[in-house]
């Protein structure tokens, strides 16, 4: 059973930085991509960024371009989300997810980590 565990969330002032980590264990299949999503109170979950596991191609939502960077360490089975210039509207629970096949829904999800940005 694949498990994804996020860490690195917390409380930070606007303009500050945080780095989220997503450690994967129990993987038995090849991974196509890892992604980060977030859900703010009263809002739907939204895509933040993704990275293909083999080639390292990255994708990100326009709202975080230039501020957030997704990366991965294949040897450690870990994905990261470096978040800089944080804004209060970035406040949300952040989830990592694993996609096994391109074009299909994400297969596994972590439990989420809270990020709170104060103004």
C-alpha positions as CSV (number, residue, x, y, z in Angstrom):
1,X,0.0,0.0,0.0
2,X,1.4,3.3,-1.1
3,X,1.6,6.0,1.6
4,X,2.3,9.7,1.1
5,X,3.3,11.7,4.1
6,X,3.5,15.5,3.9
7,X,5.5,17.7,6.3
8,X,6.8,21.2,6.5
9,X,3.6,23.2,6.9
10,X,3.1,25.9,9.5
11,X,2.5,29.5,10.2
12,X,4.5,32.2,8.4
13,X,4.1,35.9,7.8
14,X,3.3,37.2,4.4
15,X,6.4,37.4,2.3
16,X,8.0,34.4,4.0
17,X,8.9,31.0,2.8
18,X,8.2,27.4,3.6
19,X,9.3,24.1,2.0
20,X,6.9,21.2,2.0
21,X,8.0,17.6,1.7
22,X,6.1,14.6,0.5
23,X,7.7,11.2,1.3
24,X,6.4,8.2,-0.5
25,X,6.6,4.6,0.8
26,X,5.3,1.2,-0.2
27,X,5.5,2.0,-3.9
28,X,5.0,-1.1,-6.1
29,X,4.4,0.6,-9.4
30,X,6.2,3.1,-11.6
31,X,5.1,6.7,-10.9
32,X,4.3,9.0,-13.7
33,X,4.1,12.2,-11.7
34,X,3.8,13.7,-8.3
35,X,1.6,16.7,-7.7
36,X,0.7,19.3,-5.0
37,X,-2.9,20.5,-4.5
38,X,-4.4,22.8,-1.9
39,X,-7.8,23.4,-0.4
40,X,-8.7,26.6,1.4
41,X,-11.7,26.7,3.8
42,X,-15.0,26.8,1.9
43,X,-13.3,26.3,-1.5
44,X,-12.7,23.4,-3.8
45,X,-9.4,21.6,-3.9
46,X,-7.1,23.2,-6.6
47,X,-4.0,22.2,-8.5
48,X,-0.8,23.9,-7.5
49,X,2.1,22.1,-9.2
50,X,3.2,18.8,-10.6
51,X,6.5,17.1,-11.7
52,X,7.0,14.1,-13.8
53,X,9.0,11.5,-11.9
54,X,11.4,10.4,-14.7
55,X,12.0,13.5,-16.8
56,X,11.4,16.2,-14.1
57,X,9.1,18.2,-16.3
58,X,7.2,20.7,-14.1
59,X,3.8,22.3,-14.3
60,X,2.3,25.0,-12.1
61,X,-0.8,27.0,-11.7
62,X,-0.5,30.7,-12.8
63,X,-1.3,31.8,-9.2
64,X,2.0,30.4,-8.0
65,X,4.3,30.8,-11.0
66,X,7.5,32.6,-10.0
67,X,6.9,32.0,-6.3
68,X,6.6,28.2,-5.9
69,X,9.0,25.5,-7.2
70,X,8.3,21.8,-7.3
71,X,11.2,19.3,-7.3
72,X,11.8,15.7,-6.5
73,X,14.5,13.4,-5.2
74,X,14.1,10.0,-6.9
75,X,16.5,8.3,-4.6
76,X,14.6,9.4,-1.5
77,X,11.1,9.0,-3.1
78,X,10.4,12.5,-2.0
79,X,8.8,15.5,-3.7
80,X,9.2,19.0,-2.5
81,X,7.3,22.3,-2.9
82,X,9.4,25.4,-2.2
83,X,7.1,28.3,-1.5
84,X,8.5,31.8,-1.5
85,X,6.8,35.2,-1.3
86,X,3.9,33.7,0.5
87,X,0.6,35.6,0.5
88,X,-2.4,35.3,2.9
89,X,-4.4,33.8,0.0
90,X,-2.0,30.9,-0.1
91,X,-3.4,29.7,3.3
92,X,-4.8,26.2,2.8
93,X,-4.3,22.6,3.5
94,X,-1.7,21.3,1.1
95,X,-1.9,17.8,-0.2
96,X,0.6,15.8,-2.3
97,X,-0.6,13.1,-4.7
98,X,0.9,10.4,-6.9
99,X,-0.2,9.8,-10.4
100,X,0.6,6.4,-11.9
101,X,-0.6,7.0,-15.4
102,X,-0.5,10.1,-17.6
103,X,-3.9,11.5,-18.2
104,X,-5.6,9.6,-15.4
105,X,-6.7,10.9,-12.0
106,X,-4.2,10.9,-9.2
107,X,-4.1,7.5,-7.5
108,X,-2.8,8.2,-4.0
109,X,-3.1,11.1,-1.7
110,X,-1.4,12.3,1.5
111,X,-3.2,13.4,4.6
112,X,-2.4,17.1,4.1
113,X,-0.4,19.7,5.9
114,X,-1.7,23.1,7.0
115,X,-0.1,26.3,5.7
116,X,-1.2,29.5,7.2
117,X,0.1,32.9,6.0
118,X,-0.6,35.9,8.2
119,X,-0.9,39.4,6.9
